[in-house]
Amino acid sequence: MPQRISIGIYASAPLVLRVSEEQLSSLQDALGTEGWHDISAEDGTVRLNLQHVLWLKVDKDEQRVGFGLGG
């Protein structure tokens, strides 16, 4: 099941992607290093300059739309 992630990039709006667990793990392993990293997302491939990544947010909850979802 794809994970929704947001990537904070220096001097840019956050980049929001849906990626596989494998792609997320690969990105997490690469953070803190230098150079470029390719991410295969649902709608294409993104190449990140790791030196400009400030933060990574992983959304764990499913996105829900509708009424009466409180609990």
Secondary structure by P-SEA (a helix, b strand, c coil): cbbbbbbbcccccbbbbbbcaaaaaaaaaacccccbbbbbcccbbbbbccccccccccccccccccccccc
